[in-house]
Amino acid sequence: MAALPEGTPCWADAMFTDVEGAKAFYGDVLGWTFGESSSEFGNYTQAYSDGKAVAAVVPPMPGDQSQSAWCLYLASPDAGATAARIRAHGGEVVMGPMQVGDFGTMVIAKDPGGVVFGVWQAGRHEGFEKQGEPGAYSWAELVTREPAKADAFFPAVFPYGVRKMDSEEFDYRMFQVGDRPVLGRMGADSGVLPPEAPSYISVYFAVNDTDAAIERLTARGGRVYFGPMDSPFGRFAAVGDPQGAAFGIIDLGRTVGEQPNTVDA
């Protein structure tokens, strides 16, 4: 598989205090199976759907008291150069660039509004082996209280074009690599974030049936924050797992209505 274009989402992982609990939850809700944990790399454990790598879970580092959260990684041909641009445009490099064996090089960063994201320069590990199908990554969007900062920062760090939704109701933009939208940006001033929640990137995983997935999720102690709701892109919901990591689920096969028009931002 060829390396993904710069700025394209390429991987997602999350830290969990209770890794076995996370494996049981996501195994039931998304149908994931899990490989052997890698003690050499902090017991990093890959998740699979139909035998293809789709994400990973890992316990926190000693002393790390951070809330469980999904982290989306954006592809880079040179993680060091991307880290330099992150700093130059008002972002913060939290970790790295750090080489992870022969798998690749990672950076953990924050945009000027505090949104955490990752950068991945592929080595042997090139990223998602399956996308846009049930059990796999399908989309992601920044949900931020400081959209203007995100709008200036991300196209300066990555080679993004920007389109905005032609709507007075929603403050929504899409970052594109060429003609392909790769990342959404939702302004949080419309009340989509509760007051106590930080700005974040919502990672969406596809499911066969959103309502059935919600039944499994709530039975396992998960929470529904928004939805389920029909849309031109699929029936979706914003949810969280029992350890507090928020994510999205979407049935891509159940679309309702016409896709909204977009215009150059």
Buried (B, 14 or more C-beta within 10 A) or exposed (E): EEBBBBBBBBBBBBBBBBBEBBBBBBBBBBBBBBEEBBEEEBEBBBBBBEEBBBBBBBBBEEEEEEEBBBBBBBBBEBBEBBBBBBEEBBBEBEEBBEEBEEBBBBBBBBBBBBBBBBBBBBBEBBBBBBBEBBBBBBBBBBBBBBBEBBBBBBBBBBEBBBBBBEEEEBBBBBBBBEEEBBBBBBBBEEEBBEEEBBBBBBBBBBBBBBEEBBEBBEEBEBEBBEBBEBBEBBBBBBBBBBBEBBBBBBBBEBBEEEEBEBEEB
